[in-house]
Amino acid sequence: MSQPSALPLPLLIFGALLSTQLILVVISLVVEPTGNNPSIGPFLVLPAAATAGLSLVAPHIFGPKVDRFTLHIIRWALAESATLFGFIIAHVGAPRLFQAACTAMALVAMFAAFPPRDLAPGQRRGR
C-alpha cells in the first residue's frame, strides 16, 4: 500500500505565506482603524515598494551564494512584508487605496518568485 504524496515543501511554504497575507487583508477590512493619522499612509507605501522590489532583485543580489530554496523563502518573506506595511496603513486610518497598492505589490512579488517545478530536494543549488 503506497502513501499519498505530500505537497512539496516549497509549495507549502508559499501557500502559508500567501494565506497569511490574505488573513491580514481580511482583518484590516473587518476591524476598524485604531489610529487617527492618515497622513502617514503614503509614506509607508515607499518601504512597501522597496521590500517588494528587493524581493524581485534578490536573485541578482545574492546570486549563487545562497541555496535556491533559501532564496525563495527570502523572496517570499520580503514580499510578505509589503502586505504588513499595508496592514499598518489600514490601521492608522489612511485611505484603503494605499493598502490595496501595498497588497498588489506584495502579490506580484510573491507570484514572480513562485517556486519553479525543478526545485526538488536534489536540485537546490544554483540560480
C-alpha positions as CSV (number, residue, x, y, z in Angstrom):
1,M,0.0,0.0,0.0
2,S,1.5,3.3,-1.0
3,Q,1.3,6.5,1.0
4,P,-0.3,9.6,-0.5
5,S,2.2,12.0,-1.8
6,A,2.7,15.1,0.2
7,L,2.9,18.6,-1.3
8,P,6.4,19.7,-1.9
9,L,7.9,21.9,0.9
10,P,8.3,25.0,-1.2
11,L,4.7,24.9,-2.2
12,L,3.6,24.5,1.4
13,I,5.7,27.5,2.5
14,F,4.5,29.6,-0.4
15,G,0.9,28.7,0.5
16,A,1.4,29.5,4.1
17,L,2.9,33.0,3.4
18,L,0.2,33.7,0.8
19,S,-2.6,32.8,3.2
20,T,-1.0,35.0,5.9
21,Q,-1.3,37.9,3.5
22,L,-4.9,37.2,2.8
23,I,-5.7,36.9,6.5
24,L,-4.1,40.3,7.1
25,V,-6.2,41.9,4.4
26,V,-9.4,40.4,5.8
27,I,-8.6,41.5,9.3
28,S,-7.9,45.1,8.1
29,L,-11.2,45.1,6.3
30,V,-13.2,43.9,9.3
31,V,-11.5,45.7,12.2
32,E,-12.0,49.5,12.5
33,P,-8.8,51.6,12.2
34,T,-7.3,52.2,15.6
35,G,-5.2,55.2,14.6
36,N,-6.0,58.7,13.5
37,N,-3.0,59.6,11.5
38,P,-3.9,59.1,7.8
39,S,-1.1,61.3,6.6
40,I,1.4,58.6,7.3
41,G,-0.2,56.2,4.9
42,P,1.5,57.5,1.7
43,F,4.9,57.4,3.4
44,L,4.5,53.7,4.3
45,V,3.9,52.8,0.7
46,L,7.6,53.6,-0.1
47,P,9.1,50.9,2.2
48,A,6.5,48.5,1.0
49,A,7.6,49.2,-2.6
50,A,11.2,48.8,-1.6
51,T,10.7,45.4,0.0
52,A,8.6,44.1,-2.9
53,G,11.2,45.4,-5.3
54,L,14.0,43.8,-3.2
55,S,12.1,40.6,-3.5
56,L,12.3,40.8,-7.2
57,V,16.0,41.6,-7.4
58,A,17.1,39.3,-4.6
59,P,18.5,36.6,-7.1
60,H,20.8,39.3,-8.5
61,I,21.9,40.4,-5.1
62,F,22.6,37.0,-3.5
63,G,23.4,35.1,-6.7
64,P,24.8,31.6,-6.3
65,K,25.9,32.3,-2.7
66,V,22.5,31.3,-1.4
67,D,20.8,27.9,-1.8
68,R,17.8,28.3,-4.3
69,F,15.3,27.0,-1.6
70,T,16.6,29.6,0.9
71,L,16.5,32.3,-1.8
72,H,12.8,31.6,-2.5
73,I,12.0,31.8,1.2
74,I,13.8,35.1,1.5
75,R,12.0,36.5,-1.6
76,W,8.6,35.4,-0.2
77,A,9.3,36.9,3.2
78,L,10.3,40.2,1.6
79,A,7.1,40.2,-0.5
80,E,5.0,39.5,2.5
81,S,6.4,42.5,4.4
82,A,4.8,44.7,1.8
83,T,1.4,43.4,2.9
84,L,2.4,44.1,6.5
85,F,3.0,47.7,5.6
86,G,-0.5,47.8,4.0
87,F,-1.9,46.3,7.2
88,I,-0.3,49.1,9.2
89,I,-1.6,51.7,6.7
90,A,-5.1,50.4,7.2
91,H,-4.9,50.7,10.9
92,V,-3.6,54.2,11.0
93,G,-6.7,55.4,9.2
94,A,-5.2,56.1,5.8
95,P,-7.2,55.6,2.6
96,R,-7.7,51.9,1.6
97,L,-6.1,52.7,-1.8
98,F,-2.7,52.7,-0.1
99,Q,-3.3,49.3,1.5
100,A,-4.5,48.0,-1.9
101,A,-1.3,49.2,-3.6
102,C,0.9,47.5,-0.9
103,T,-1.1,44.3,-1.2
104,A,-0.9,44.3,-5.0
105,M,2.9,44.9,-4.9
106,A,3.2,42.0,-2.5
107,L,1.1,39.6,-4.6
108,V,3.0,40.5,-7.8
109,A,6.3,39.9,-6.0
110,M,5.1,36.6,-4.5
111,F,3.9,35.2,-7.8
112,A,7.1,36.4,-9.6
113,A,9.0,34.3,-7.1
114,F,6.7,31.3,-7.4
115,P,8.6,28.0,-6.9
116,P,9.8,26.5,-10.2
117,R,9.0,22.9,-10.9
118,D,12.6,21.9,-10.8
119,L,13.0,23.0,-7.2
120,A,13.2,19.4,-5.9
121,P,15.2,18.4,-2.9
122,G,18.1,17.1,-5.1
123,Q,18.3,20.3,-7.2
124,R,18.6,23.1,-4.7
125,R,21.9,24.5,-5.7
126,G,22.5,27.2,-8.3
127,R,20.4,30.1,-9.6
